[in-house]
Amino acid sequence: MALNRDIDRLELIVELIDHIRRRLTRVTEEAFLRDQDEIDLTSFRLLHIGEAAHKLSADIKARHPALPWAAIYQMRNVISHDYPAIIPWRIWDTATTKLDALQALCRTELDSLIE
């Protein structure tokens, strides 16, 4: 049961990162920072990535101690509970430079869990 939950969460994280990348390949940083709808959409997806990452099993997190698990969840908390504190350029930076390691980890874990 826990294994299935991990698989579902890992797949969700990969899917959300793919959606973020698909959207942001069409927009420059400057355009993103002027587009509140794009900021909101990206923030929403990052919130759900943070929630799913937080709910991954301790085993998965322990296998990847270099990933900033606390920071991922902290961003989720800011987006969820202190929306006015969101800094758009941080959303852009996170979405364009900080998701590669998380996505690679998720794909690696999925490959090993689904085999």
Beta strands, then each sheet from edge to edge (+ up, - down):
end
